[in-house]
Amino acid sequence: MYTKGDKAGMSLRRGDHVEVRSAKEILSTLEETGTLDALPFMPEMLRYCGRRFVVDKRVERFCDTIKTYGSRRIRNTVLLEDLRCDGAAHSDCQAECRIFWKESWLRKVATGGSTSSSLTQDEGSTALAELISHFTKQTHKVVGLPEERFRCQATELYNASIRLRVWDPRIYIRELTSGNVSFSRFLRVCARALIEESLQKFGLFPKVHLPGNCTVPAQVEYLGLQPGEWVRVKTKEEIATMLTPEGRERGLWFDREMLPHCGGTHQVRQRVNRFIDDKTGRMIELKTDCVTLAGVVCSGDLSVNRHFCARAIYPYWRESWLQRVNVGE
């Protein structure tokens, strides 16, 4: 693993300006499976060829949502600004995952240069599109019946990464030396991690951070929220009345990273009806209410075993945890 990526590593840092290489250049880095070191180049990334962006951070640490629920690392990989997958080639998946970029797919450029617009439709575009589209969606037999399975970066992150040990100090120091985090945030999160990881090791850290007292399905008022509407997140005490002792409502977990937003006012980003399951590649169709909130993402500061996670995942909110408000009244 990492043979091609390691050779092409440029050690990009937060704030560097880069240009996404042409389709022909990117195609030359990929294996016949449309991957580089097991990380797929997705069809949703094609439109960025030839365009320039600023590096947001190196992927030194991210949460594993497939097997261990700990942290993993992808070498020679960065995130660009807040570029996210729009799901257009994955049957309109609404997870809005951040896109991971191998350094081999980028070139460092001077600040203020012009975009090479001619690269967006170069002679390699068709060949690259055909290669990566072939692996995006395939049909498998499940109990004798055909079922669609999807491949994307999120489903392949485990295979494209290496496991990080909780007590290895280097994994935390790299967050600082790479420019990913400020010194003050580094000290704050590391101090919390030292305490909480120690408590967890000895079984003293609670597995459920917001246990509820609801033993029967709660009476739910459906708000029918739409993108652009404003809502107030209820207090944690109000939300707890709708959660089971396991911290769930109708199967949806209320995550610790959501707690800082309790009592805050936010705008609805979108209703979530479908997303790809990272573990299986199946498309999950939601039959109950779920929304995401604009600007509300997992910070990676609070989750045990996942500190400094770079994925900035949008958590899903039940409408019962929210209250419609009219801003300005």
Rosetta silent file (secondary structure, phi, psi, omega in degrees, C-alpha in Angstrom):
SEQUENCE: MYTKGDKAGMSLRRGDHVEVRSAKEILSTLEETGTLDALPFMPEMLRYCGRRFVVDKRVERFCDTIKTYGSRRIRNTVLLEDLRCDGAAHSDCQAECRIFWKESWLRKVATGGSTSSSLTQDEGSTALAELISHFTKQTHKVVGLPEERFRCQATELYNASIRLRVWDPRIYIRELTSGNVSFSRFLRVCARALIEESLQKFGLFPKVHLPGNCTVPAQVEYLGLQPGEWVRVKTKEEIATMLTPEGRERGLWFDREMLPHCGGTHQVRQRVNRFIDDKTGRMIELKTDCVTLAGVVCSGDLSVNRHFCARAIYPYWRESWLQRVNVGE
SCORE:     score description
SCORE:     0.000 S_00000001
   1 L     0.000  151.585  173.520    0.000    0.000    0.000 S_00000001
   2 L    74.717    4.646 -176.387    1.035    3.672   -0.538 S_00000001
   3 H   -55.574  -55.689 -178.629    3.750    2.930   -3.112 S_00000001
   4 H   -66.754  -45.533 -176.913    2.575    5.468   -5.677 S_00000001
   5 H   -62.802  -40.309 -178.690    1.301    7.982   -3.151 S_00000001
   6 H   -64.290  -39.146 -179.013    4.483    7.986   -1.072 S_00000001
   7 H   -66.322  -31.465 -174.872    6.676    8.712   -4.084 S_00000001
   8 L   -96.363    4.526 -175.387    4.533   11.627   -5.135 S_00000001
   9 L   -60.038  133.648 -179.278    4.108   13.125   -1.655 S_00000001
  10 L  -112.889   -4.587 -178.391    4.520   16.918   -1.531 S_00000001
  11 L    55.791   49.778  176.592    3.813   17.442    2.177 S_00000001
  12 L   -63.295  150.142 -179.501    1.143   20.048    1.504 S_00000001
  13 L  -125.874  162.703  175.846    0.066   22.144    4.463 S_00000001
  14 L   -53.970  131.750  178.422   -3.011   24.085    5.459 S_00000001
  15 L    96.511  -13.444  177.560   -3.193   27.303    3.450 S_00000001
  16 L   -67.968  147.227  176.051   -1.219   26.045    0.436 S_00000001
  17 E   -98.391  133.590 -177.713   -2.688   26.825   -2.990 S_00000001
  18 E  -135.886  161.070  173.230   -3.037   23.895   -5.371 S_00000001
  19 E  -120.899  132.395  175.974   -4.445   23.073   -8.785 S_00000001
  20 E   -70.093  129.436 -176.511   -6.235   19.805   -9.469 S_00000001
  21 L   -64.979  168.345  179.465   -4.322   18.051  -12.254 S_00000001
  22 L   -69.047  160.684  178.144   -5.827   17.256  -15.637 S_00000001
  23 H   -58.503  -38.893  179.871   -7.926   14.138  -16.167 S_00000001
  24 H   -63.410  -41.705  179.448   -5.120   12.654  -18.277 S_00000001
  25 H   -67.477  -42.508  179.803   -2.583   13.177  -15.492 S_00000001
  26 H   -65.127  -41.018  178.416   -4.901   11.764  -12.838 S_00000001
  27 H   -56.679  -37.090 -178.572   -5.700    8.753  -15.003 S_00000001
  28 H   -68.241  -17.307 -179.980   -1.976    7.943  -15.155 S_00000001
  29 H   -89.911  -14.551 -170.772   -1.862    7.669  -11.337 S_00000001
  30 L   -90.812  148.283  171.269   -4.759    5.208  -11.034 S_00000001
  31 L   -79.033  175.463 -176.269   -4.745    1.446  -10.940 S_00000001
  32 L   -66.602  -10.397  176.370   -7.131   -0.514  -13.155 S_00000001
  33 L   -92.363    4.098 -179.986   -9.711   -0.328  -10.361 S_00000001
  34 L    76.395   22.707 -177.839   -9.813    3.458  -10.569 S_00000001
  35 E  -123.830  160.401  169.304   -8.021    3.838   -7.237 S_00000001
  36 E  -125.796  117.097 -175.840   -4.714    5.111   -5.920 S_00000001
  37 L    51.698   42.495  175.732   -3.522    3.210   -2.852 S_00000001
  38 L    75.575   -1.146  177.724   -7.101    1.851   -2.541 S_00000001
  39 E   -95.419  121.354 -177.813   -8.688    5.336   -2.484 S_00000001
  40 E   -73.445  145.103  163.960  -11.125    5.855   -5.416 S_00000001
  41 L   -92.164  119.145 -170.812  -11.152    8.908   -7.631 S_00000001
  42 L   -94.797  154.843  178.151  -14.902    9.504   -7.905 S_00000001
  43 H   -56.379  -32.622 -179.680  -16.958   10.840  -10.850 S_00000001
  44 H   -65.343  -13.272 -178.088  -18.065   13.772   -8.667 S_00000001
  45 H   -90.727  -14.245 -175.367  -14.434   14.936   -8.611 S_00000001
  46 H   -58.784  -37.237 -175.180  -14.052   15.289  -12.379 S_00000001
  47 H   -67.860  -11.919 -179.308  -15.517   18.785  -12.537 S_00000001
  48 H   -91.351   -5.388 -179.771  -12.697   20.083  -10.361 S_00000001
  49 L   -58.377  131.332  179.715   -9.922   19.176  -12.826 S_00000001
  50 L    84.798   -6.845 -178.261   -7.894   22.273  -13.689 S_00000001
  51 L   -95.781  157.693 -175.310   -9.400   24.360  -10.898 S_00000001
  52 E  -110.674  142.187 -177.646   -7.512   25.914   -8.000 S_00000001
  53 E  -144.606  171.121  176.701   -8.246   25.628   -4.303 S_00000001
  54 E  -106.160  135.061  177.846   -6.705   26.193   -0.895 S_00000001
  55 E   -67.230  127.365  177.577   -5.668   23.220    1.251 S_00000001
  56 E   -85.811  -45.315  177.282   -7.821   23.057    4.385 S_00000001
  57 E  -169.616  162.737  171.976   -5.850   20.348    6.186 S_00000001
  58 E   -83.004  149.312  178.819   -3.887   17.134    5.853 S_00000001
  59 L   -88.721   76.922  179.356   -5.756   13.892    6.583 S_00000001
  60 L   -86.448  -21.522 -174.869   -3.641   12.891    9.555 S_00000001
  61 L  -159.766  129.675  175.201   -6.547   11.503   11.553 S_00000001
  62 E  -149.151  159.075 -176.496  -10.155   10.572   10.820 S_00000001
  63 E   -80.032  141.223  176.845  -12.859    8.444   12.407 S_00000001
  64 L   -91.890  113.947  179.056  -13.466    4.883   11.213 S_00000001
  65 L  -102.049   11.657 -174.968  -17.203    4.369   10.644 S_00000001
  66 L  -108.072  -45.982 -174.447  -16.785    0.911    9.110 S_00000001
  67 L  -127.416  -59.832 -167.687  -15.113   -1.448   11.600 S_00000001
  68 L   -94.897  -22.448 -173.856  -13.334   -0.190   14.710 S_00000001
  69 L    60.152   23.627  172.233  -14.935    3.218   15.409 S_00000001
  70 L  -102.371 -145.285 -178.928  -11.451    4.390   16.340 S_00000001
  71 E  -119.930  148.488  179.130   -9.106    6.584   14.298 S_00000001
  72 E  -137.124  171.950 -177.419   -7.173    5.941   11.101 S_00000001
  73 E  -137.324  141.898  171.449   -4.814    7.840    8.806 S_00000001
  74 L  -115.280  121.869 -179.263   -4.372    8.205    5.041 S_00000001
  75 L   -75.533  152.257  174.549   -0.890    9.255    4.000 S_00000001
  76 L    52.667   43.066 -177.297   -0.226   11.924    1.376 S_00000001
  77 E  -137.098  140.819 -178.631   -3.864   13.020    1.346 S_00000001
  78 E  -134.763  168.034  171.876   -5.472   16.411    1.947 S_00000001
  79 E  -111.077  139.530 -179.654   -8.836   18.155    2.078 S_00000001
  80 E  -108.611  117.595  179.709   -9.491   21.182   -0.126 S_00000001
  81 E    44.373 -131.642  177.378  -11.600   23.970    1.361 S_00000001
  82 E  -118.560   43.677  179.371  -15.037   22.488    2.020 S_00000001
  83 E   -67.897  127.140 -177.795  -15.384   20.464   -1.199 S_00000001
  84 E  -129.498  153.535  177.417  -18.012   17.779   -0.661 S_00000001
  85 L   -71.861  129.961  178.788  -19.480   14.991   -2.754 S_00000001
  86 L   -91.824    0.057  175.398  -22.881   15.974   -4.178 S_00000001
  87 L    73.448    8.314 -174.356  -23.852   12.327   -4.768 S_00000001
  88 L   -60.758  -34.883 -179.880  -24.693   12.946   -8.441 S_00000001
  89 L   -94.171    1.139 -178.219  -22.984    9.733   -9.589 S_00000001
  90 L  -123.258   49.159  177.010  -24.168    7.753   -6.552 S_00000001
  91 L    51.358   40.095  174.972  -27.949    7.904   -7.038 S_00000001
  92 L    60.963   41.131  171.648  -28.161   11.255   -5.239 S_00000001
  93 L   -56.634  137.950 -175.030  -26.702   10.126   -1.921 S_00000001
  94 L  -107.686   16.569 -178.037  -27.220   12.986    0.556 S_00000001
  95 L   -68.239  -26.659  179.513  -24.396   12.295    3.021 S_00000001
  96 L    54.902   49.393  179.987  -22.357   15.222    1.629 S_00000001
  97 L   -69.839  147.241  173.316  -19.020   13.658    2.591 S_00000001
  98 E   -68.546  146.453 -177.966  -15.855   15.708    2.277 S_00000001
  99 E   -91.708  132.442  177.826  -13.702   14.692   -0.679 S_00000001
 100 E   -93.797  135.532 -176.906  -10.231   13.279   -0.009 S_00000001
 101 E  -121.661  120.200  171.122   -7.480   14.275   -2.454 S_00000001
 102 E   -67.993  142.023  179.558   -4.245   12.372   -2.980 S_00000001
 103 H   -61.715  -25.101  177.577   -1.297   14.727   -3.399 S_00000001
 104 H   -65.297  -19.194 -179.750   -0.567   12.949   -6.702 S_00000001
 105 H   -91.811    2.429 -174.631   -3.794   14.470   -8.058 S_00000001
 106 E  -128.329  158.516  168.976   -2.682   18.014   -7.221 S_00000001
 107 E  -131.266  137.663  179.364    0.096   20.454   -8.072 S_00000001
 108 E   -74.860  137.004 -178.015    1.198   23.259   -5.810 S_00000001
 109 L  -131.654  165.425  178.276    0.838   26.716   -7.370 S_00000001
 110 L   -74.995  152.556  178.699    1.637   30.281   -6.460 S_00000001
 111 L   -64.207  135.375  174.229   -0.973   32.391   -4.734 S_00000001
 112 L    86.547    3.500  178.343   -3.199   34.370   -7.052 S_00000001
 113 L   -70.742  166.009  179.805   -2.536   32.401  -10.257 S_00000001
 114 L   -91.210  151.254  179.798   -5.259   31.804  -12.836 S_00000001
 115 L   -73.311  140.719  177.014   -7.134   28.523  -13.216 S_00000001
 116 L   -84.348   77.616 -173.189   -6.227   26.278  -16.148 S_00000001
 117 H   -61.507  -24.633 -177.821   -9.782   26.100  -17.425 S_00000001
 118 H   -69.066  -13.476 -176.797   -8.728   24.185  -20.542 S_00000001
 119 H   -80.203  -17.286 -173.299   -7.930   21.170  -18.390 S_00000001
 120 H   -65.219  -26.583 -179.961  -11.514   20.457  -17.387 S_00000001
 121 H  -128.884   51.864 -178.911  -12.286   18.754  -20.722 S_00000001
 122 L   -80.146 -179.664 -174.111   -8.903   17.422  -21.839 S_00000001
 123 L   -66.512  -13.178  179.911   -8.339   14.285  -23.900 S_00000001
 124 L   -92.892   -5.494 -174.722   -8.228   12.118  -20.776 S_00000001
 125 H   -60.862  -46.654 -177.786  -11.653   13.101  -19.450 S_00000001
 126 H   -64.634  -45.300 -179.208  -13.638   10.445  -21.313 S_00000001
 127 H   -64.383  -40.904  178.977  -11.238    7.634  -20.465 S_00000001
 128 H   -66.167  -43.844  179.736  -11.110    8.660  -16.800 S_00000001
 129 H   -60.955  -41.979 -179.585  -14.894    8.977  -16.587 S_00000001
 130 H   -65.196  -41.241 -178.868  -15.401    5.526  -18.113 S_00000001
 131 H   -63.783  -52.793 -173.708  -12.901    3.899  -15.738 S_00000001
 132 H   -75.011  -28.720  178.478  -14.216    5.329  -12.490 S_00000001
 133 H   -68.628  -31.087 -178.896  -17.897    5.110  -13.448 S_00000001
 134 H   -59.533  -32.334 -175.949  -17.557    1.360  -14.054 S_00000001
 135 L  -100.038   -1.651 -175.438  -16.852    0.779  -10.351 S_00000001
 136 L   -70.212  -42.587 -179.197  -19.258    3.330   -8.889 S_00000001
 137 E  -139.752  127.547  178.226  -22.365    1.137   -8.929 S_00000001
 138 E  -136.165  155.274 -179.273  -22.595   -2.608   -9.451 S_00000001
 139 E  -102.081  129.822  179.300  -25.332   -5.184   -9.040 S_00000001
 140 E  -119.182  156.325  175.064  -24.820   -8.141   -6.712 S_00000001
 141 E   -89.331  121.926  177.597  -26.954  -11.185   -5.988 S_00000001
 142 E  -123.880  112.741 -174.935  -28.287  -11.140   -2.417 S_00000001
 143 L    52.673   42.240  175.828  -30.346  -14.209   -1.487 S_00000001
 144 L    81.372   -4.217 -177.705  -30.856  -14.781   -5.186 S_00000001
 145 E  -112.389  144.269  179.708  -32.144  -11.259   -5.831 S_00000001
 146 E   -70.568  138.651  177.817  -30.266   -8.412   -7.547 S_00000001
 147 E  -142.618  134.101  179.630  -29.191   -5.564   -5.274 S_00000001
 148 E   -77.625  135.975  173.824  -27.253   -2.414   -6.103 S_00000001
 149 E  -126.443  138.478 -177.226  -24.043   -1.766   -4.183 S_00000001
 150 E  -108.514  150.760  171.396  -22.115    1.468   -4.395 S_00000001
 151 L  -121.877  131.251  176.361  -18.431    2.244   -4.083 S_00000001
 152 L  -148.117 -177.268  179.616  -17.218    5.653   -3.003 S_00000001
 153 H   -63.176  -39.176 -178.147  -14.432    7.063   -0.884 S_00000001
 154 H   -62.661  -37.116 -179.739  -16.459    6.595    2.303 S_00000001
 155 H   -75.438  -18.201 -175.690  -16.960    2.867    1.666 S_00000001
 156 H  -108.915    3.779 -175.683  -13.245    2.374    0.920 S_00000001
 157 L   -61.113  -35.628 -179.135  -11.649    4.480    3.667 S_00000001
 158 L   -63.508  -46.060 -178.304  -10.837    1.471    5.829 S_00000001
 159 L   -70.336  -23.093 -176.102   -8.916   -0.282    3.036 S_00000001
 160 L   -94.140    6.713 -171.911   -7.169    2.943    2.042 S_00000001
 161 L  -134.938  174.517  177.177   -5.889    3.784    5.518 S_00000001
 162 E  -121.688  150.670 -178.767   -3.858    2.557    8.465 S_00000001
 163 E   -74.809  143.155  175.832   -4.918    2.173   12.092 S_00000001
 164 L  -108.225  139.291  178.265   -3.727    4.679   14.687 S_00000001
 165 L   -86.798  134.158 -174.159   -2.895    3.703   18.242 S_00000001
 166 L   -56.983  -39.343 -172.365   -4.649    5.790   20.877 S_00000001
 167 L   -98.314   15.994  175.326   -1.553    6.308   23.028 S_00000001
 168 L   -85.376  110.435 -175.919    0.917    7.136   20.260 S_00000001
 169 L   -64.071  -22.653 -177.400    1.827   10.827   20.885 S_00000001
 170 H   -63.123  -32.276 -176.884    2.997   11.283   17.285 S_00000001
 171 H   -68.855  -26.770  177.304   -0.545   11.154   15.930 S_00000001
 172 H   -83.353  -41.100 -178.825   -1.476   14.201   18.001 S_00000001
 173 H   -62.909  -35.536  179.260    1.740   16.108   17.349 S_00000001
 174 H   -61.028  -30.600  177.770    1.276   15.724   13.574 S_00000001
 175 H   -62.473  -34.982 -179.863   -1.973   17.691   13.865 S_00000001
 176 H   -80.693  -48.177 -175.175    0.038   20.631   15.163 S_00000001
 177 H   -70.181  -24.016  178.230    3.145   20.361   12.983 S_00000001
 178 L   -80.101  -11.000 -176.914    1.074   19.929    9.785 S_00000001
 179 L    88.088    5.502 -177.840   -0.746   23.178   10.483 S_00000001
 180 L   -62.750  -40.112 -174.277   -4.100   21.433   10.877 S_00000001
 181 L  -130.448  156.687  176.385   -4.889   22.986   14.253 S_00000001
 182 L   -76.852  164.747 -179.081   -3.898   26.040   16.253 S_00000001
 183 H   -64.919  -39.542 -179.052   -1.737   25.703   19.367 S_00000001
 184 H   -65.584  -42.326  177.790   -4.621   26.641   21.668 S_00000001
 185 H   -67.312  -37.971  177.810   -6.953   24.054   20.144 S_00000001
 186 H   -57.225  -48.455 -179.184   -4.148   21.473   20.252 S_00000001
 187 H   -65.141  -43.055 -176.570   -3.687   21.980   24.010 S_00000001
 188 H   -63.777  -47.877 -176.654   -7.419   22.025   24.722 S_00000001
 189 H   -72.014  -39.613 -179.979   -8.268   18.844   22.803 S_00000001
 190 H   -64.377  -38.440  177.856   -5.165   16.932   23.923 S_00000001
 191 H   -63.563  -42.847  177.780   -5.918   17.698   27.582 S_00000001
 192 H   -65.515  -42.718 -179.075   -9.463   16.414   27.142 S_00000001
 193 H   -61.775  -41.524 -178.918   -8.265   13.352   25.228 S_00000001
 194 H   -60.547  -43.649 -178.957   -5.734   12.461   27.943 S_00000001
 195 H   -70.360  -50.170 -172.654   -8.400   12.525   30.640 S_00000001
 196 H   -73.145  -37.347  177.490  -11.214   10.868   28.712 S_00000001
 197 H   -65.294  -35.513  178.215   -9.148    8.179   27.013 S_00000001
 198 H   -66.838  -43.741  178.555   -7.730    7.246   30.432 S_00000001
 199 H   -62.053  -41.135 -179.939  -11.201    7.040   31.943 S_00000001
 200 H   -65.224  -38.954 -179.421  -12.401    4.883   29.057 S_00000001
 201 H   -58.090  -35.551 -178.529   -9.447    2.533   29.402 S_00000001
 202 L   -98.755   13.826  175.986  -10.481    1.761   32.971 S_00000001
 203 L    71.106   24.426 -176.309  -14.195    1.579   32.140 S_00000001
 204 L  -104.778   -1.278 -179.766  -15.019    4.834   33.920 S_00000001
 205 L  -100.160  128.051 -176.451  -16.227    6.837   30.934 S_00000001
 206 L   -63.764  136.004  178.072  -19.972    6.543   30.181 S_00000001
 207 L   -75.153  -30.207  178.434  -20.812    4.872   26.880 S_00000001
 208 L  -109.869  112.990 -174.816  -24.065    6.834   26.619 S_00000001
 209 L   -83.356  -22.946  176.626  -23.466   10.558   27.069 S_00000001
 210 L  -136.222   75.585  178.356  -27.144   11.572   26.969 S_00000001
 211 L   -71.970  142.534  178.060  -29.307    8.702   28.250 S_00000001
 212 L  -105.291 -175.889  179.718  -33.041    9.277   28.103 S_00000001
 213 L  -124.445   18.064 -177.263  -35.947    7.903   30.057 S_00000001
 214 L   -89.374  115.000 -179.055  -38.273    7.093   27.177 S_00000001
 215 L  -104.569   -9.906  174.845  -39.235    3.402   27.199 S_00000001
 216 L  -126.592  155.042 -179.262  -42.102    3.664   24.712 S_00000001
 217 L   -52.371  128.698 -178.494  -42.114    5.526   21.378 S_00000001
 218 L   -71.320  151.630  174.385  -42.382    9.253   22.063 S_00000001
 219 L   -72.882  119.171 -172.169  -45.243   11.316   20.707 S_00000001
 220 L  -110.853  132.175  173.584  -43.685   13.067   17.743 S_00000001
 221 L  -100.512  114.188 -179.140  -44.827   16.290   16.117 S_00000001
 222 L   -80.914  124.161 -175.954  -43.695   16.314   12.484 S_00000001
 223 L   -91.037  -22.404 -176.897  -42.676   19.813   11.448 S_00000001
 224 L    62.607   40.526 -176.252  -42.103   19.188    7.746 S_00000001
 225 L   -61.686  144.884 -179.653  -39.017   21.391    7.837 S_00000001
 226 L  -124.870  154.670  178.959  -37.638   22.629    4.528 S_00000001
 227 L   -52.691  135.531  179.382  -34.207   23.951    3.515 S_00000001
 228 L    98.734  -20.513  178.445  -33.738   27.579    4.546 S_00000001
 229 L   -72.453  154.605  179.990  -36.089   27.491    7.525 S_00000001
 230 E  -102.408  141.566 -179.850  -34.741   28.483   10.934 S_00000001
 231 E  -137.819  155.878  169.725  -34.914   26.238   13.982 S_00000001
 232 E  -106.803  129.290  174.847  -33.844   26.257   17.596 S_00000001
 233 E   -74.712  128.910 -179.147  -32.185   23.106   18.888 S_00000001
 234 L   -64.642  163.556  178.156  -33.945   22.108   22.082 S_00000001
 235 L   -68.274  160.119 -179.346  -32.035   21.882   25.359 S_00000001
 236 H   -64.309  -28.659  177.134  -30.368   18.603   26.245 S_00000001
 237 H   -67.899  -39.377  178.500  -32.942   18.144   29.021 S_00000001
 238 H   -68.208  -41.385 -178.885  -35.784   18.482   26.509 S_00000001
 239 H   -67.464  -36.424 -178.934  -34.116   16.121   24.043 S_00000001
 240 H   -60.267  -28.947 -179.897  -33.433   13.547   26.762 S_00000001
 241 L   -68.474  -14.580 -179.499  -37.188   13.128   27.322 S_00000001
 242 L  -105.737   -1.621 -177.848  -37.425   11.710   23.785 S_00000001
 243 L   -99.977  151.690  173.306  -34.410    9.387   23.978 S_00000001
 244 L   -76.899  169.810  175.285  -34.209    5.802   25.165 S_00000001
 245 L   -58.653  -18.394  177.218  -31.771    4.855   27.961 S_00000001
 246 L   -88.722    3.573  176.551  -29.384    3.952   25.093 S_00000001
 247 L    79.568   28.906 -177.932  -29.490    7.549   23.831 S_00000001
 248 E  -126.209  155.031  168.968  -31.566    6.940   20.701 S_00000001
 249 E  -130.119  119.754 -176.185  -34.855    8.035   19.216 S_00000001
 250 L    48.052   43.773  174.928  -36.409    5.725   16.637 S_00000001
 251 L    86.892  -14.144 -177.166  -32.980    4.197   16.123 S_00000001
 252 E   -90.436  126.008 -177.515  -31.112    7.491   15.585 S_00000001
 253 E   -79.180  134.456  172.818  -28.229    8.133   17.980 S_00000001
 254 L   -92.041  109.412 -170.993  -27.849   11.566   19.585 S_00000001
 255 L   -81.460  152.278  179.044  -24.104   12.095   19.314 S_00000001
 256 H   -60.687  -31.665  179.943  -21.910   13.832   21.849 S_00000001
 257 H   -68.028  -11.104 -179.789  -20.714   16.216   19.128 S_00000001
 258 H   -88.812  -17.568 -175.429  -24.271   17.536   18.894 S_00000001
 259 H   -57.883  -42.544 -178.429  -24.441   18.690   22.514 S_00000001
 260 H   -61.236  -16.313 -177.269  -22.716   22.092   22.012 S_00000001
 261 H   -91.541   -5.352  178.916  -25.495   23.075   19.585 S_00000001
 262 L   -61.755  131.341 -178.865  -28.303   22.584   22.113 S_00000001
 263 L    88.232  -10.133 -178.569  -30.145   25.860   22.578 S_00000001
 264 L   -86.425  162.008  179.095  -28.640   27.366   19.433 S_00000001
 265 E  -109.115  130.578 -175.448  -30.447   28.713   16.372 S_00000001
 266 E  -142.558  164.204  177.789  -29.572   27.318   12.954 S_00000001
 267 E  -100.031  139.797  178.243  -30.854   27.141    9.398 S_00000001
 268 E   -68.478  129.604  179.597  -32.028   23.859    7.898 S_00000001
 269 E   -86.376  -52.980  177.813  -29.575   22.708    5.216 S_00000001
 270 E  -163.171  158.592  168.030  -31.543   19.845    3.691 S_00000001
 271 E   -83.651  138.363 -177.792  -33.960   17.021    4.380 S_00000001
 272 L  -106.731  118.406 -179.089  -32.135   13.689    4.255 S_00000001
 273 L  -112.427  -22.453 -176.582  -33.985   10.880    2.498 S_00000001
 274 E  -156.951  144.773  175.909  -31.164    8.575    1.358 S_00000001
 275 E  -156.826  156.513 -179.946  -27.513    7.897    1.947 S_00000001
 276 E   -84.485  131.781  176.804  -24.994    5.132    1.259 S_00000001
 277 L   -74.147  120.531 -178.327  -24.095    2.877    4.175 S_00000001
 278 L   -57.242  -34.922 -173.678  -20.299    3.035    4.617 S_00000001
 279 L   -74.203  -40.763 -170.173  -20.148   -0.586    5.779 S_00000001
 280 L  -112.586  -19.439 -174.261  -22.107   -2.321    3.029 S_00000001
 281 L    80.437    4.543  178.306  -22.372    0.090    0.104 S_00000001
 282 L   -79.338  149.650  173.025  -26.157   -0.240    0.208 S_00000001
 283 E   -83.957  123.161  178.648  -28.387    2.764   -0.325 S_00000001
 284 E   -95.529  123.167  177.812  -30.374    3.438    2.850 S_00000001
 285 E  -100.440  118.329 -178.525  -33.810    4.948    2.267 S_00000001
 286 L   -85.177  131.757 -179.484  -35.062    6.879    5.288 S_00000001
 287 L  -104.167   -6.278 -179.998  -38.766    6.635    6.001 S_00000001
 288 L  -120.418  171.477 -172.547  -38.747    8.993    8.978 S_00000001
 289 L   -69.786  131.260  173.205  -37.800   12.639    9.461 S_00000001
 290 L  -150.855  136.533  175.745  -34.135   13.666    9.322 S_00000001
 291 E  -136.369  160.397  168.754  -32.525   16.996    8.512 S_00000001
 292 E  -112.513  156.833 -176.987  -29.055   18.518    8.537 S_00000001
 293 E  -114.292  137.861 -176.895  -28.314   22.031    9.758 S_00000001
 294 L   -59.786  128.197  176.589  -26.191   24.581    7.913 S_00000001
 295 L    76.844   -1.222 -178.691  -22.704   24.882    9.370 S_00000001
 296 L  -100.307  102.815 -179.428  -23.325   22.226   12.018 S_00000001
 297 L  -130.341  163.022  176.119  -20.732   19.472   11.576 S_00000001
 298 L   -65.039  126.681 -176.137  -18.830   17.100   13.848 S_00000001
 299 L   -82.200  -23.976 -174.390  -15.863   19.072   15.213 S_00000001
 300 L    78.107    8.900 -178.082  -13.697   16.092   16.133 S_00000001
 301 L   -95.605  -23.116 -169.980  -13.013   17.751   19.491 S_00000001
 302 L  -110.395  -21.771 -171.513  -15.360   15.805   21.746 S_00000001
 303 L   -80.058  123.429  178.018  -15.595   12.213   20.519 S_00000001
 304 L   -62.688  138.516 -177.801  -13.520    9.673   22.425 S_00000001
 305 L    73.213   -3.370 -175.803  -11.109    7.732   20.145 S_00000001
 306 L  -130.755   21.235 -178.095  -11.858   10.196   17.349 S_00000001
 307 L   -58.725  141.407  179.540  -10.246   13.452   18.471 S_00000001
 308 L    68.713   16.626  177.482   -9.138   15.760   15.635 S_00000001
 309 L   -55.471  135.545 -174.996  -11.168   13.819   13.047 S_00000001
 310 L   -93.342   -3.410 -168.908  -11.004   15.747    9.755 S_00000001
 311 L   -73.357  -25.948  178.718  -14.213   14.483    8.144 S_00000001
 312 L    49.899   53.982 -177.615  -16.572   17.204    9.487 S_00000001
 313 L   -71.535  140.092  173.512  -19.602   14.944    9.023 S_00000001
 314 L   -78.126  116.487  175.961  -23.078   16.509    9.059 S_00000001
 315 L   -73.542  155.099  179.613  -25.035   14.869   11.914 S_00000001
 316 L   -96.652  137.840 -176.873  -28.680   13.979   11.331 S_00000001
 317 E  -117.452  131.570  169.331  -31.336   15.649   13.473 S_00000001
 318 L   -72.549  145.827  177.434  -34.823   14.424   14.292 S_00000001
 319 H   -63.124  -28.016 -179.712  -37.456   17.121   13.924 S_00000001
 320 H   -68.460  -14.790  177.403  -38.541   16.389   17.492 S_00000001
 321 H   -89.773   -1.542 -174.014  -35.168   17.726   18.685 S_00000001
 322 E  -124.027  160.262  176.828  -35.857   21.033   16.948 S_00000001
 323 E  -134.895  125.895 -179.857  -38.311   23.879   17.217 S_00000001
 324 E   -65.518  136.031  177.649  -39.282   26.086   14.282 S_00000001
 325 E  -133.823  157.753  175.571  -38.516   29.780   14.893 S_00000001
 326 L  -108.210  106.986 -178.758  -38.998   33.010   12.955 S_00000001
 327 L   -67.671  132.858  178.409  -35.739   34.899   12.918 S_00000001
 328 L   101.982  -13.738  179.838  -36.170   38.620   13.462 S_00000001
 329 L   -83.500    0.000    0.000  -39.400   38.473   15.411 S_00000001
